[in-house]
Amino acid sequence: MKSWNFSSILCRLSFGFLFFFLVTWPVNGLRPLRQRPRSWGDEWLLAGKEEHDLGPFSSWNITGTYRGNWKFLDSTNGSSKFPDFKKSNGNSILELISTPTKITGVHYVQGVIIFHDVFDNEHDAGGAQVRVEGVYIWPFRQLRMVANSGKEGEFGQEDDYLLSNPYHLLGVFSSQVFQESPREKLWKRKHSPIYEMEKHCNVEIAAQITRVSSSKNDGDHNKYHLEGLMESPSVDDDLDCFSPMLLNATSVNIEVYYSKAVNYTLMVTFISFLQVLLLIRQMEHSNTQSGAAKVSLLMIGHQAIMDAYICLLHLTAGILVESLFNAFATAAFFKFVVFSIFEMRYLLAIWKANRPMNNGENWETMRRELSVLYSRFYGILLGGILVMYEFHKYLRFILLLLHSFWIPQIITNVVRDSRKPLHPHYIIGMTITRTAVPLYIFGCPHNFMRIETDKNWCICLAVFMGFQASILLLQHYLGSRWFIPRQILPEKYSYYRRFDQGSNNAIDCVICMTAIDLSQRSNDCMVTPCDHFFHSGCLQRWMDVKMECPTCRRPLPPA
């Protein structure tokens, strides 16, 4: 009985030593990298491992999005088999999903690595993606992955994660819109050299996972840093497909990303509310037929088309990212209210003021002209979408053209010699609110759309918009033709022209029904081209409402 107990204890001790050996050995025993004479990857990982990373033995969940960069260790020899690898560094995005396994200390990892700026600009593809799978040994914080050998088109767990990740989807959406890295070039793998690389090369990754300290993480927890080596030995021989590649990425806090997106939609909603108030102020400023006729129809239609584009853009983004649908749908709704209710109503008021002689026509004629107006508006709207799609490479230049909406009003003021058509608050407010969104997208270094900042473009946009607004304000205070030399201006009718004072000594003003004293020549009397006399203040107030003679209803020239 005692010998049986001794053998049982001996078996248990042997099993314990074996279990300890299996748990503590997986870094080298389960290493997916092929054993070769060169073991630089192991040396590099062990050199970067610190003692405090081994404990405490807490299981970190490394599922998430990692954003960083890649670079070849030997920039002179990027790839011997694939000469398309012209660049030595670039940006990268990792999407990882970690799943616990039955083996203690080992998690199964699936994911996708997206490489930007891999190939030269002359090639059709500007980036590449590689599906990977492997294990994460969390007691040692080490990640080992190889290229996924699954068939293309099979959707796994990582595809579901990609389809629900707002960071990835909004990044692809912004790339599609702003052409940072075109989506069609990124996902057409059969036409990319990376597709041939998967046939002839083995992609092997060895990485170390560390936690970002609270001081560097702005107080956020559960943010991880991935640093490792990517090697690609050839399938046919012992030569490498390309030089060892160094990966460096930090996890993206999705909660912070959510808050950035929500704050952006709140900004757009607030801007839309301000634009509604500015439009109401302008409509009150030009509530008469003469005041509405001074406003450019192209200027209001241009702004309405811009708001329609912004509405469609936010609505598409909300449909694309289901978790942010409410926020983006709210911003799209306010933009819809701005352009469909207020701006289109103002557009119709201006259109009606520019055709006062046709108000007595029948309904069929008016409906025909209205249909032409709406057809032109929506035709330009759809045509602009096609133009931006075809000329997406010049999208920044197209955006500058879209923000030239003040130019039609400047030209209208000069041609018609209009007197104060726009309220100064409307000019300043619309200039600021319409430049806020593009300046955030291309000027904010931490924008949620993952678009690189372009300071030169932002400066050009600000100067261009400020120049237009300055000309309108000077036209408001100095006159619509202040910058044109008087020598080239056409002759204008003077309402203070000379007249025969002896012919009529007492004439009544038909506006205020009081007598006009013609005995003394002063600025209190104005004469129309049809030789009718009025008080200066009375006729000016009348001309602000209607540009026609109060007596004979003849059209009046600008004052």
Buried (B, 14 or more C-beta within 10 A) or exposed (E): EEEEEEEEEEEEEEEEEEEEEBBEEBBEEBBBBEEEEEEEBBEBBEEEBEEEBEEEEEEBEBBBBBBBBBBBEEEEEBBEBBEBBBBBBBBBBBBBBBEBEEBEBBBBBBBBBBBBBBBEEEBEBBBBBBBBBBBBBBBBBBBBBBBBEEEEEEEBEBBEBBEEBBBBBBBBBBBBBBBBBBBEBBEEBEEBBBBBBBEEBBBBBBBBBBBBEEEEBEEEEBBBBBBBBBBBBBEEEEEBBBBBBBBBBBBBBBEBBBEBBBEBBEBBBBBBBBBBEBBEEBBEBBEEBBBBBBBBBBBBBBBBBBBBBBBBBBBBBBEBBEBBBEBBBBBBBBBBBBBBEBBBEBBBBBBBBBEBEEEEEEEEEBEEBEEEBEEEBEEBBEEBEEBBEEEBEBBBEBBBEBBEBBBBBBEBBBEBBBBBBBBBEBBBBBBBBBBBBBBBBBBBEEBBBBBEBBEEBBEBBBEBBEEBBEBBBEBBEEBBBEEEEEEEEEEEEEBEEEBEEEEEEEBEBBBEEEEBEBEEEEEBBBBBEEBBBBBBEBBBEBBBEBBBBBBEEEEBEEB
